Amino acid sequence: MASRMRTDAHTYSIEWDEDIDAVVFRWHDFASGDRFREGARALLEAVRSTEASKLLVDAQNMTAHDKADQRWLGNEWMPKVIEAEIEHSVTVHEANPFAEAEMKALLSRLDGHDVSSIMTSDMEKARAWIADK
């Protein structure tokens, strides 16, 4: 059973999902710039406040990030997620090669850290993987 933690109904929602013992973040609409960063910061706050070790990000509604948002994610946000001690992360991306390439580049930032991560375009696979961790 999921419990709602924080939401911006038009842009994103954050839940604690007891079934998979993870924070679940969903983008409901494309966001960039300040709106995107607000959602990402809210996710980081949720991870910290729950002391979560597992994270599922549903980014199926995010086609691609602009270069400034990509730099911000890689240089500022990802190091903070690592510091928050996330151990397992799965990202569900839109089923297209551009989204997949962007997610691969972003998740490569986790290489060399104690974070296991995968990406997929299949929500059932994502939930099964994170539940098993």
Secondary structure, DSSP 8 states (H G I E B T S, - for coil): -EEEEEEETTTEEEEEETTTTEEEEEE-S---HHHHHHHHHHHHHHHHHHT-SEEEEEETT-----HHHHHHIIIIIHHHHHHTT--EEEEEE-SSHHHHHHHHHHHGGGTTSS-EEEEES-HHHHHHHHHT-
